[in-house]
Amino acid sequence: MWWGGRGQSFNIAPQKEEPEMRQLGPKSVQGNRMPEPRSRQLGSCLASGCLPGEQILAWAPGLRKGLEPELSGTLICTNFRVTFQPYGWQRSQDTPLSSEYDFALVNIGRLEAVSGLSRVQLLRPGSQLKFIPEEILIHGQDFRLLRVGFEAGGLEPQAFQVTMAIVQARAQSSHTQQCAGAALSKAGQGSGSRKPPIPLLETFEDWEIERKNQGAKGWRVSTVNERFDVATSLPRYFWVPSRILDSEVRRAFGHFRQGRGPRLSWHHPGGSDLLRCGGFYTASDPNKEDIRAVESMLQAGHSDVVLVDTMDELPSLADIQLAHMKLRALCLPDSSVAEDKWLSALEGTRWLDYVRSCLRKASDISVLMTSRVRSVVLQERSDRDLNGLLSSLVQLLSAPEARTLFGFQSLVQREWVAAGHPFLTRLRGTGAAEKAPVFLLFLDCVWQLLQQFPAEFEFSEFFLLALHDSVRVPDTLTFLRNTPWERGKQSGQFNSFTQVYTPGYSQPPNGNSVNGQLSVWDWNLRYSNEQILQFHNPGYDLEHCPDSWFPRQQSNFMVPGLPSSVWLFSRGALTPLNQLCPWRDTPSLLAVSSRWLPRPAISSESLADQEWGLPSHWGACPLPPGLLLPGCLGPQIRLWRRCYLRGRPEVQLGLLAPTISDLQSELSRLQELLRKWTPRISPEDHSKKRDPNSILSQC
């Protein structure tokens, strides 16, 4: 999906008349040209969805297949995207691009040309098409499928032209150009100031307001990284204990990998604090004052501290990437896996196993946060991937405000975007060791929670789908950069700042084509009002609104932590530690790899039973209000069919409809199927249940 402003028009590439086009074969077709009159018509038709500098390369009449009903229209290839425009459909000027019909070139994962029943050619960038296609299939990296059949009757050269235009456009669109993004504008906004839909956490005031909303009285907003001279991957502002000076913060952060020292992620209403940090830089040589500062930041005013080895029991980046690749290959419409072996192949991808392990560990951390007043520190070597995933899931499980539409968007902005998750590297990286869709794994985990607790979330599955698809759309800087510094540098926000280089981070691409004021949360630029209404969950129970939850003060169900206790949480069990930091005279357990640590036997009881004892700890209620503990057994973790099987429309039938009218239509279809199946029922059952409605009600 690409955006454009009102009043713009496509720049049509210079065309030449080709009077003998009907008789041209693949070898005689030169370039990607089209008749001039039709080009003007297309340019006028798409004027409301144009981009500055966008050019139509080729077009061809076609029939979009795989839908009910099939749509006749025009397949258009530009230097930015591939779009299918149905006949009679007009783009809205307020929503210049379609979330349904547009495929950004960077989102195309696989392109196939088909001729006849058996002739198929996989087209990679730079390939040469060997025949005139009757049909092309465009597989998006977001699991979408665009399947277009071409009309006969002398239009075969246009089918060849548009297919080759897509191949060449993918090859010519370099990584840097695509990641530079598109200049966005919207009527009424222009270049003036505007208030974003949610706080983007780019100012001191945003962080201070969020701190007050969380009730974190023992914390303050630090400005030590305001010029990104502590770490370019960190935000300009973050929360540190009130009694720690910025000079101490600067020295303490220097003893953590990539300068990512301990910061507050979330303050629990009951008094506990969730922190995150990178791994200890054991090669450093801190003095006693630095060690005391580090320990004070990790303790955060608590006597009970739990260090969580984030990478333990969770998949590596390479594991996540491999599982996602296997899942995409399995979900393709032409997958070679037999139907009776499909579920076994799905299990073999291990994707659902990784979803299960993430939910299980997040549940354990939520128990640690809720059972006792303590400091829980998430520690990952880089502090940019699994820390963000677990921190976000813990807040979703523990905080009802994070389950609202506004709260969830704020959560993603804070724990992923502002915290420096490398979206660009993880989703579009060139190295095999760099790519890993960690954020997409997180969205799958959220979808699992939505299925198990449908009344607890204000947003719907369609909102998750929109967010899932947005990571592949190069329109705003939200998912196009690795760090807050890169986003600010790209938008010109920090031109006057002197930045200290941090090893391991690439320089952002040059250019200022992206509107830095716009973010992925400006949904009305890509989605119509009707689509945005589907973001809301109609089954959301208002009783679960944050206002109905317990007040933000220490609640009577919270148990004080043990005095001066330090624990390492790993493999579902707590192991006592002698000290917090690895630089003391005695060796620290955290200075070595977690796999060398002695493992206590894991109890058959859940961590909730170990922490809280009998369910009568809170009387009749086994869990505190607001806490969700999902089931993680085999059948409780399911495949997100509406996302991963979008290329197979026949599988989508029977899934939950988004609106009441769609539910009524789906019910009518099911009743019609029951009427067709009624004669197949045995005579005994047929005599008892003749009415399809009664059959449906008993089902």
Disulfide bonds with the S-S distance in Angstrom:
none
